[in-house]
Amino acid sequence: MSIPAVSIKELSYKYDGQSKPSLFHLNLVVNEGERFGIFGPNGAGKTTLMNCMTGLLEVKEGDISLFGEKITRHNKNIHRLFGFVPQDFSFYHELTPVENLAFFGAWAGLKSPEIKKRTNELLEVLGLTDVRDKQVEKFSGGMKRRVNLAISVMHHPRLLFLDEPTVGVDVQTRHAIIDYLLELNRQGTTLIYTSHQLNEAQSLCDTIALIDIGEIIAHDTLQHLLNIHGEHGLEGLFIKLTGKAYRDCDV
Amino acid sequence: MYKLKATILKDLRILVRDKVGLLLMFIMPIVLAVVITAIQNSTFELVNDNKVPLILDNRDTGEAGLQMVEAINKAGIFEVIPIGQNIAVPDMAKLMKTKDAMVALIIPSDFTIMVKAKADYMASKALKNFGVEGDTVAAPQRNIEPITMMYHPVMQESFRHSVQGALRSALQIVESRQVLSSMYFSLNDQPMPPGLEEDMLNNSIGINQVAVSRDGSRNVPNATQHNIPAWTIFAMFFIVISLGSSVVREKLNGSFVRLKTLPTSYIVALLSKQITYLIVTLAQAAIIFGIGIWVFPLIGLPGLNLPSDMAGLLVVLLICGWCAVSYAICIGVFAQTQEQANGLGAVSIVLLAAIGGLLVPSFAMPDSFKTIIKLSPLHWCLEAFYGLFLEGGNLKDIMMNLLPLLAITLIFQLITFWGLKKKNLI
């Protein structure tokens, strides 16, 4: 049996000053090669879970392992295994795409020749070659999203976390990004994705977990969940399992 | 090492593209150094070369009044504007405005009578003490009415004291002349010959001024030697605006989130910032010194003389720069917003400069400040620079200034490290 890409055991997380935990005894396994979607209403705990898996939040109760290696504060090597596409633009706007990729590539542990080769590849695939030497601050939202993605996959991660990777972009850019992510998955990269764009999610994810009030309320292949709940789309399934009431009022 | 190199390159690129930051770091201190040196130099020239306009109302018609006017003219620092007698005080104030005079002087009408009475009394008293018999003179019935000096309120206290000192010297000459004349007359029953009087009064001993230096050089310190080191230090520490903001900006924007998910410690980023901005502080010093050496003489200001111990100067620059960078990073780590970093950084540097002796010389500060001065890193930087620039010392001579500076730098580093740990940034 192969080692899962992500294994979460009894994970609980409570922010300082909060009365209720954001995650509560959560267990989850994501197998290598899956296109895994994590969905839930606002305040359900998706971002907290994502931040715990990427090491941005320190796990104090429970365990998270990536490819069998436990995430701890001082285990920096584990960061070589994954890439992270944050929802916010996570690069230096004063720099060009080439300069951003050179810097983040070095921080990901790559050396100069590899950085150059990989930069050319990614700029070509993501349609940024013509603007490679222009400062990112002058780019459109869609171009910035592609730079954000390129930096995250610079070091060929085995696992890619994606937090709303297409928010605020046009249809063309969204399609280009989704196509690229599917291609990455075909090449073996495990995807863990979260978004409120459920139509987009349905075309990308093969397995999903629905999370609400810090607990997983459904976890299976998307098709199986749709079948057992008699729904045709992810949106219907989402409403059926989480209800129609506002949730972010509780945050 | 490759990560550090890439990070330094990234920091340098961002720095070079931040035009406002560069302006603050390089242009502002240069302007400050030029303007303040020019002002201080002109103040020096005002006292030494230019003449202070002085309105003189001599209400006395006797010889002492004339002698007083002559002595004021001979003092060399006043441009005397004589006016008609008995101008009322409010009118004198108006006249000062119209004549653009900083000082006005009123010599009272009985000045000669009273000076002579006092001189006769002093001479008689002295001769009696010497055992020479003569006429006994009674003490003057009333005190001499003082000379009135009116001054413009914008005149600074130190400058006013200089003017007062010059007038007091002139008065001393008049009084001494009267006492001498009186004594001579008492002994010889005839007036003192004019030649003898001149010889006695004008044969004063000069004062030879020697600036104390460690290397035995006789360079006279000037406004440039004082100001260039002081404003170089100020410029170095003022990078808190750019560097503090840079740390906060990185913490607040998304790039920091990504840095935390990469297999590299944030210490590399901080190390890079220290190296990058240390280079900036050295560049600031090189530019400001260059301006002092080559540009100042072209605009009529005294040129900067570099110290003889250039290796010592480099060490001082490196330690001062490191301290400035450490302080800026410390501010950046604790500030929550860029506004906080900018406000706290700028205000604290001005305060540290003030208590460090950059704005007011530390020797002129009250005793209660003597301990506080030592807490300012800028004070130790200034002392080290002055040791090289003004005292002609070498690295060994200023070691006792560098050690406290290093200690303060290490404290900043430790506080930064503690802050990073506390905020889970490392």
Interface residues (C-beta under 8 A of the other chain):
Chain A: T54 G55 L56 E58 K76 N77 I78 H79 R80 F82 F84 P86 D88 F89 S90 F91 Y92 E94 L95 E99 A102 F103 F104 G105 A106 W107 A108 G109 K111 S112 Q135 I151 S152
Chain B: Y2 K3 K5 A6 T7 L9 K10 R13 I14 R17 D18 N253 G254 S255 V257 R258 L259 K260 T261 L262 P263 T264 S265 V268 N424
